Amino acid sequence: MVLLNLLTFGLWGKLGRLGHYAFDAVLISTILAGMRRSTGLTVKSERITGENGEMNKWVTKYLGVGEWVLDQSVAFAGTSKYFERTR
């Protein structure tokens, strides 16, 4: 493994760290989507980005990823035998 790390100039470690940050970002986005669904509280992207329309578009896409992950998780749990609907 040390030889592989030397041959790739430490790229494996950097990719692992990047993957970890990406996973954390998706997890935070999913938590925000769950908050929006359960309480109705939503992020005001205009307050974060100001008048920057391009940045506002990226924030909207980022929050959309959390919505998608939440939808997929609920669909998976709905078909699983380990979960049941109580409402």
KABEL-V751192 format. One record per residue. N is the residue number from 1. PHI is phi in degrees with one decimal (none if undefined). Layout:
N|PHI ; N|PHI
This chain:
1|none ; 2|-65.7 ; 3|-63.9 ; 4|-62.8 ; 5|-65.6 ; 6|-67.8 ; 7|-68.8 ; 8|-100.9 ; 9|56.6 ; 10|77.5 ; 11|-64.7 ; 12|-61.7 ; 13|-66.2 ; 14|-68.8 ; 15|-66.4 ; 16|-64.2 ; 17|-66.7 ; 18|-64.0 ; 19|-63.4 ; 20|-64.7 ; 21|-64.6 ; 22|-64.8 ; 23|-62.1 ; 24|-63.3 ; 25|-64.1 ; 26|-66.5 ; 27|-62.9 ; 28|-65.3 ; 29|-63.5 ; 30|-68.4 ; 31|-63.1 ; 32|-64.5 ; 33|-66.2 ; 34|-65.1 ; 35|-62.4 ; 36|-64.1 ; 37|-70.4 ; 38|-86.9 ; 39|-117.0 ; 40|87.4 ; 41|-74.6 ; 42|-131.0 ; 43|-80.4 ; 44|-86.7 ; 45|-66.3 ; 46|-66.6 ; 47|-69.6 ; 48|-79.3 ; 49|-97.0 ; 50|73.7 ; 51|-91.2 ; 52|-76.5 ; 53|-68.4 ; 54|-66.4 ; 55|-67.5 ; 56|-60.7 ; 57|-64.6 ; 58|-68.9 ; 59|-64.9 ; 60|-63.0 ; 61|-65.3 ; 62|-60.8 ; 63|-70.1 ; 64|-65.8 ; 65|-63.1 ; 66|-64.1 ; 67|-62.1 ; 68|-64.1 ; 69|-63.2 ; 70|-64.8 ; 71|-60.3 ; 72|-66.1 ; 73|-66.2 ; 74|-66.9 ; 75|-64.6 ; 76|-65.4 ; 77|-66.6 ; 78|-67.6 ; 79|-94.4 ; 80|-81.6 ; 81|-80.0 ; 82|-88.6 ; 83|-123.5 ; 84|-140.0 ; 85|-84.1 ; 86|-110.0 ; 87|-100.4
